[in-house]
Amino acid sequence: MHITISNIIILCALQTLGLLVILSQRKFKSPSNNILKLILISLLIYYAYYYLFLGEVELYQYIPLFLSFTIASPPIIYFYCISVMKGKAPSFRTIYPHLILPLYSLVWSYFVLEYGSLDLQDFTLKASMAILGLLHLIYPLFVIFKLSNIYQLKGVERFRVFKYNKEKTVMMKLFIIMMLIHSVLLNLRTILFIFESQSWYTLEILNIVFLLVLSYLIAYSIITIPTGVHTSGKKIGITGFKSYEKSGLSQEKAHTIATKLNKLCIEDKVFLDSDMNLQKMSSLINEPPHQVTETLNRLLGQRFSEYLNNFRVEEFKNLLKQPIYQKYSILALGMEVGFNSKATFNAAFKKFTQQTPSEYKAALTKQTQAK
């Protein structure tokens, strides 16, 4: 059977419908998943648009209005990330400023199509494309900076924020990476279209391929890492300051403690000490152990052991790439980064990467040899 673009679009639309059915189950009922369903519905609209109209009508008759719809996509993904962080849907007061631009674009595009000259239509089309590419760059940065502020990360460390609480940030990380890649594609499309409008069809095909890949990756993440999809049983988000009764720990104090803890692990690498425990770490930052525990639980959403082991797993992955450590056995390298038993090492590595250390090393070796 000859496979066409139309066939692929139908298959991916069916896959997206299947994901919507899965997320409609009661156990997946949560604010963040409601927005995730909205993202999937927007993908279906993309597929319907491409299936029905690509190459069928004049460019200027449908592209501006469709671009007005696509301009709403980055804010929707942003709202999803915020809902995952906070464990609740964003308020209308938070939402409406982000909807002004899409609504304005929709009204303006309709006005231009009805009453504008061909030159104004051409300008509107190119301006909408440029704005869309810019939004796909700005909104991921919004998410990264908002999440890194909660974790009290500064400088370049902000862009490594997704290594914290990886189990719960998997879907957020997927969307952010894909948005940044999409930004490159959209800006390339804008530049080429400004100078060569005949390239539009080819660039639209590339955009379809991108959306198909995104749809597949969402499905893959939901199926292989179900803990990354927040279920109705999770009452708080990735992070946020959960209220405890009769606690003397303020949110400002928790942020201060988190900054101190991050400094110890990022700069001083105290996690390499296999004997590092809550008491020792608390004394290093001169803070009460119970407040350190509260900070990790209430602000970062992790237990003390998870917090340390997260850094140890990342350090193991970094060392594994260095030639000087190639002679080390996997277990020896695990001990080198602070683990004190094979069982703890394997369990932690599996939790944070969804792979065993051996599987990760084999995949890395295969990737290196392929280069």
VODREN-202586 format. One record per residue (C-alpha): x, y, z; residue in one letter. Coordinates in Angstrom, 1 decimal, decimal comma. Example, Ala and Ser with C-alpha at 12.3 -4.5 7.8 and 13.67 -1.06 7.14 Angstrom:
residues 2
REC;12,3;-4,5;7,8;A
REC;13,7;-1,1;7,1;S
end
This chain:
residues 371
REC;0,0;0,0;0,0;M
REC;1,3;3,4;-1,0;H
REC;1,7;5,6;2,2;I
REC;0,8;9,2;1,7;T
REC;0,9;12,3;4,0;I
REC;-2,9;12,0;4,4;S
REC;-2,5;8,4;5,6;N
REC;0,1;9,4;8,2;I
REC;-2,0;12,3;9,4;I
REC;-5,0;10,0;9,9;I
REC;-2,9;7,4;11,8;L
REC;-1,6;10,1;14,1;C
REC;-5,0;11,6;14,6;A
REC;-6,3;8,2;15,7;L
REC;-3,3;7,8;18,1;Q
REC;-4,1;11,2;19,6;T
REC;-7,7;10,3;20,0;L
REC;-6,6;7,1;21,8;G
REC;-4,5;9,3;24,2;L
REC;-7,6;11,5;24,9;L
REC;-9,5;8,3;25,8;V
REC;-6,8;7,2;28,2;I
REC;-6,6;10,6;29,8;L
REC;-10,4;10,7;30,2;S
REC;-10,2;7,9;32,7;Q
REC;-11,1;8,8;36,3;R
REC;-7,6;8,0;37,6;K
REC;-6,1;10,7;35,3;F
REC;-8,5;13,4;36,4;K
REC;-6,4;16,4;37,4;S
REC;-6,0;20,1;36,5;P
REC;-2,8;19,5;34,6;S
REC;-4,3;16,6;32,6;N
REC;-7,3;18,7;31,7;N
REC;-4,9;21,1;30,0;I
REC;-3,0;18,2;28,5;L
REC;-6,2;17,1;26,9;K
REC;-6,6;20,6;25,5;L
REC;-3,2;20,3;23,9;I
REC;-4,1;17,0;22,3;L
REC;-7,3;18,5;21,0;I
REC;-5,3;21,4;19,5;S
REC;-3,1;18,7;17,8;L
REC;-6,3;17,2;16,3;L
REC;-7,2;20,6;15,0;I
REC;-3,8;20,8;13,3;Y
REC;-4,3;17,4;11,7;Y
REC;-7,7;18,3;10,5;A
REC;-6,4;21,6;9,1;Y
REC;-3,6;19,9;7,2;Y
REC;-5,8;17,0;6,0;Y
REC;-8,5;19,2;4,7;L
REC;-6,8;22,3;3,4;F
REC;-3,1;21,8;2,7;L
REC;-2,6;22,8;-1,0;G
REC;-6,3;23,0;-1,6;E
REC;-7,0;26,7;-1,3;V
REC;-5,2;30,0;-1,8;E
REC;-2,6;30,6;0,8;L
REC;-3,9;34,0;1,9;Y
REC;-7,4;32,7;2,4;Q
REC;-6,7;30,5;5,4;Y
REC;-3,2;30,8;6,7;I
REC;-3,6;34,1;8,7;P
REC;-6,7;32,8;10,6;L
REC;-5,0;29,5;11,3;F
REC;-1,9;31,2;12,5;L
REC;-4,1;33,1;15,0;S
REC;-5,1;29,8;16,4;F
REC;-1,6;28,5;16,6;T
REC;-0,4;31,6;18,5;I
REC;-2,6;30,3;21,4;A
REC;-0,6;27,1;21,5;S
REC;2,5;28,3;23,4;P
REC;0,4;29,9;26,2;P
REC;-1,6;26,7;26,5;I
REC;1,6;24,7;27,0;I
REC;2,7;27,3;29,5;Y
REC;-0,5;26,9;31,5;F
REC;0,0;23,1;31,5;Y
REC;3,5;23,5;33,0;C
REC;2,2;26,0;35,6;I
REC;-0,5;23,6;36,6;S
REC;2,0;20,8;36,9;V
REC;4,2;23,0;39,1;M
REC;1,4;24,2;41,4;K
REC;-0,9;21,2;41,3;G
REC;-3,9;23,3;40,4;K
REC;-5,3;25,1;37,4;A
REC;-4,1;28,6;36,8;P
REC;-6,7;31,3;37,7;S
REC;-8,4;33,4;35,1;F
REC;-6,5;36,5;36,3;R
REC;-3,3;34,6;35,4;T
REC;-4,7;33,4;32,0;I
REC;-6,3;36,3;30,4;Y
REC;-3,2;38,5;29,7;P
REC;-1,8;35,6;27,7;H
REC;-4,9;35,4;25,5;L
REC;-4,9;39,0;24,4;I
REC;-2,4;38,5;21,6;L
REC;-4,2;35,5;20,0;P
REC;-7,6;37,2;20,2;L
REC;-6,2;40,4;18,7;Y
REC;-4,5;38,4;16,0;S
REC;-7,7;36,6;15,2;L
REC;-9,7;39,8;14,9;V
REC;-7,0;41,6;12,9;W
REC;-6,6;38,7;10,5;S
REC;-10,4;38,5;9,8;Y
REC;-10,4;42,3;9,3;F
REC;-7,5;42,2;6,8;V
REC;-9,0;39,3;4,9;L
REC;-12,3;41,1;4,5;E
REC;-11,1;44,7;3,9;Y
REC;-7,3;44,8;3,6;G
REC;-5,2;45,1;0,4;S
REC;-3,0;42,2;-0,8;L
REC;0,0;44,0;0,5;D
REC;-1,5;44,2;4,0;L
REC;-2,5;40,6;3,8;Q
REC;1,0;39,7;2,9;D
REC;2,4;41,7;5,8;F
REC;-0,1;40,2;8,2;T
REC;0,9;36,7;7,2;L
REC;4,6;37,3;7,6;K
REC;4,2;39,2;10,8;A
REC;2,0;36,3;12,3;S
REC;4,7;33,8;11,3;M
REC;7,5;35,8;12,9;A
REC;5,4;36,3;16,2;I
REC;4,7;32,6;16,3;L
REC;8,4;31,7;16,1;G
REC;9,2;34,2;18,8;L
REC;6,5;32,9;21,2;L
REC;7,9;29,3;20,8;H
REC;11,2;30,7;22,2;L
REC;9,8;33,0;24,9;I
REC;7,4;30,7;26,6;Y
REC;9,9;27,8;27,2;P
REC;12,2;30,4;28,8;L
REC;9,3;31,5;31,0;F
REC;8,8;28,0;32,2;V
REC;12,5;27,3;32,8;I
REC;12,9;30,5;34,8;F
REC;9,8;30,0;36,8;K
REC;10,7;26,5;37,8;L
REC;14,3;27,3;38,5;S
REC;13,3;30,2;40,8;N
REC;11,3;27,8;42,9;I
REC;14,4;25,5;43,1;Y
REC;16,5;28,5;43,8;Q
REC;18,8;27,9;40,8;L
REC;20,9;30,7;39,3;K
REC;22,9;31,3;36,1;G
REC;23,5;28,4;33,7;V
REC;22,2;25,9;36,3;E
REC;18,7;27,2;35,5;R
REC;18,8;25,4;32,2;F
REC;19,5;22,1;34,0;R
REC;16,4;22,4;36,2;V
REC;14,7;19,3;34,7;F
REC;17,2;17,0;36,3;K
REC;15,4;17,7;39,5;Y
REC;12,3;15,6;40,2;N
REC;12,7;14,0;36,8;K
REC;9,9;11,6;37,4;E
REC;7,4;14,4;37,6;K
REC;8,9;16,8;35,0;T
REC;9,2;14,3;32,1;V
REC;6,2;15,8;30,2;M
REC;7,2;19,4;30,9;M
REC;10,7;18,7;29,6;K
REC;9,3;17,1;26,5;L
REC;7,1;20,1;25,7;F
REC;9,9;22,6;26,4;I
REC;12,5;20,8;24,2;I
REC;9,9;20,4;21,4;M
REC;8,9;24,0;21,6;M
REC;12,5;25,2;21,3;L
REC;13,0;22,9;18,3;I
REC;9,8;24,1;16,8;H
REC;11,0;27,7;17,3;S
REC;14,0;27,0;15,1;V
REC;11,7;25,4;12,4;L
REC;9,2;28,3;12,6;L
REC;11,8;31,0;12,3;N
REC;13,5;29,2;9,4;L
REC;10,1;28,9;7,8;R
REC;9,5;32,7;8,3;T
REC;12,9;33,7;6,9;I
REC;12,5;31,5;3,8;L
REC;8,9;32,5;3,2;F
REC;9,8;36,2;3,3;I
REC;12,2;35,8;0,5;F
REC;10,8;32,8;-1,3;E
REC;7,0;32,1;-0,9;S
REC;7,2;29,1;-3,2;Q
REC;9,0;27,2;-0,4;S
REC;5,8;27,3;1,7;W
REC;4,5;23,9;0,8;Y
REC;7,8;22,1;1,6;T
REC;8,1;23,9;4,9;L
REC;4,5;23,0;5,8;E
REC;5,4;19,3;5,2;I
REC;8,3;19,7;7,6;L
REC;5,9;21,2;10,1;N
REC;3,5;18,2;9,7;I
REC;6,5;15,8;10,3;V
REC;7,3;17,8;13,5;F
REC;3,8;17,5;14,8;L
REC;3,7;13,8;14,1;L
REC;6,9;13,3;16,0;V
REC;5,5;15,4;18,9;L
REC;2,3;13,3;19,0;S
REC;4,4;10,1;19,0;Y
REC;6,6;11,3;21,8;L
REC;3,6;12,3;24,0;I
REC;2,1;8,8;23,5;A
REC;5,5;7,2;24,3;Y
REC;5,9;9,2;27,4;S
REC;2,4;8,5;28,7;I
REC;2,7;4,8;28,0;I
REC;6,3;4,2;29,2;T
REC;6,5;6,7;32,1;I
REC;2,9;6,8;33,4;P
REC;4,2;8,5;36,7;T
REC;5,0;11,5;34,6;G
REC;1,3;12,0;33,9;V
REC;-0,2;13,5;37,1;H
REC;-3,1;11,4;38,4;T
REC;-6,0;12,4;40,6;S
REC;-4,3;11,0;43,6;G
REC;-1,5;13,7;43,5;K
REC;-2,8;16,6;45,4;K
REC;0,2;18,9;44,9;I
REC;2,3;19,6;41,9;G
REC;6,0;19,1;41,2;I
REC;6,8;21,8;43,6;T
REC;5,1;24,6;45,4;G
REC;4,9;25,3;49,1;F
REC;2,4;22,8;50,6;K
REC;0,8;24,0;53,8;S
REC;1,6;22,2;57,0;Y
REC;-0,3;23,0;60,2;E
REC;1,7;24,1;63,2;K
REC;4,9;24,6;61,2;S
REC;7,3;27,5;61,8;G
REC;8,9;27,2;58,4;L
REC;8,0;30,1;56,1;S
REC;8,2;29,9;52,3;Q
REC;11,0;32,5;52,3;E
REC;13,0;30,5;54,8;K
REC;12,5;27,3;52,8;A
REC;13,9;29,1;49,7;H
REC;16,9;30,1;51,7;T
REC;17,5;26,6;52,8;I
REC;17,0;25,3;49,3;A
REC;19,6;27,7;48,0;T
REC;22,1;26,5;50,6;K
REC;21,4;22,8;49,8;L
REC;21,8;23,4;46,1;N
REC;25,1;25,1;46,7;K
REC;26,4;22,2;48,7;L
REC;25,5;19,7;46,0;C
REC;26,2;21,7;42,8;I
REC;29,4;23,5;43,9;E
REC;30,8;21,3;46,7;D
REC;29,4;17,9;45,6;K
REC;28,8;16,7;49,1;V
REC;26,7;13,9;47,8;F
REC;29,9;12,1;46,8;L
REC;30,3;11,3;50,5;D
REC;28,5;8,0;50,9;S
REC;28,1;8,7;54,6;D
REC;26,3;12,0;54,0;M
REC;23,1;12,1;56,0;N
REC;20,5;14,6;57,2;L
REC;22,3;15,5;60,3;Q
REC;25,6;16,2;58,6;K
REC;24,1;18,2;55,8;M
REC;22,0;20,2;58,2;S
REC;25,1;21,1;60,2;S
REC;27,0;22,1;57,1;L
REC;24,3;24,8;56,3;I
REC;23,7;25,5;60,0;N
REC;20,0;24,8;59,8;E
REC;17,7;22,5;61,9;P
REC;17,3;19,0;60,4;P
REC;13,5;19,2;60,7;H
REC;13,5;22,4;58,6;Q
REC;15,8;20,8;56,0;V
REC;13,4;17,8;55,8;T
REC;10,4;20,2;55,6;E
REC;12,0;22,2;52,8;T
REC;12,7;19,1;50,7;L
REC;9,2;17,7;51,3;N
REC;7,2;20,9;51,0;R
REC;9,1;23,0;48,5;L
REC;11,0;20,5;46,3;L
REC;8,6;17,5;46,7;G
REC;11,4;15,1;47,5;Q
REC;12,7;13,0;50,4;R
REC;16,3;13,6;51,6;F
REC;17,5;10,3;50,0;S
REC;15,8;11,2;46,7;E
REC;17,4;14,6;46,7;Y
REC;21,0;13,2;47,1;L
REC;20,5;10,3;44,8;N
REC;19,3;12,5;42,0;N
REC;22,7;14,3;42,1;F
REC;24,5;11,0;42,3;R
REC;22,8;9,6;39,3;V
REC;23,6;12,7;37,3;E
REC;27,2;12,5;38,4;E
REC;27,4;8,8;37,4;F
REC;26,2;9,7;33,9;K
REC;28,7;12,5;33,6;N
REC;31,6;10,4;34,7;L
REC;30,6;7,5;32,4;L
REC;31,3;9,8;29,4;K
REC;34,8;10,6;30,5;Q
REC;37,6;8,3;29,1;P
REC;39,4;8,2;32,4;I
REC;36,5;6,3;34,0;Y
REC;36,0;3,8;31,2;Q
REC;38,1;1,2;33,1;K
REC;35,8;1,4;36,1;Y
REC;33,1;-1,3;36,5;S
REC;29,5;0,0;36,7;I
REC;29,3;-0,8;40,4;L
REC;32,7;0,8;41,2;A
REC;31,6;4,0;39,4;L
REC;28,3;3,9;41,4;G
REC;30,3;3,8;44,6;M
REC;32,5;6,6;43,3;E
REC;29,5;8,9;43,1;V
REC;28,3;8,2;46,7;G
REC;26,1;5,1;46,6;F
REC;26,9;2,6;49,3;N
REC;25,2;-0,5;48,0;S
REC;24,4;-2,1;44,7;K
REC;20,7;-2,4;45,5;A
REC;20,4;1,3;46,4;T
REC;22,3;2,3;43,3;F
REC;20,2;0,2;40,9;N
REC;16,9;1,3;42,4;A
REC;17,8;5,0;42,3;A
REC;19,1;4,8;38,8;F
REC;16,0;3,0;37,6;K
REC;13,8;5,5;39,3;K
REC;15,4;8,6;37,8;F
REC;16,2;7,3;34,3;T
REC;13,7;4,4;33,7;Q
REC;16,8;2,3;32,8;Q
REC;19,2;0,1;34,7;T
REC;22,9;1,3;34,9;P
REC;23,9;-1,5;32,5;S
REC;21,2;-0,5;30,0;E
REC;22,2;3,1;30,1;Y
REC;25,9;2,3;29,6;K
REC;25,0;0,0;26,7;A
REC;22,9;2,7;25,0;A
REC;25,6;5,3;25,6;L
REC;28,3;3,0;24,1;T
REC;26,1;2,3;21,1;K
REC;25,5;6,0;20,6;Q
REC;29,2;6,8;20,8;T
REC;30,2;4,1;18,3;Q
REC;27,5;5,3;15,9;A
REC;29,3;8,7;15,8;K
end
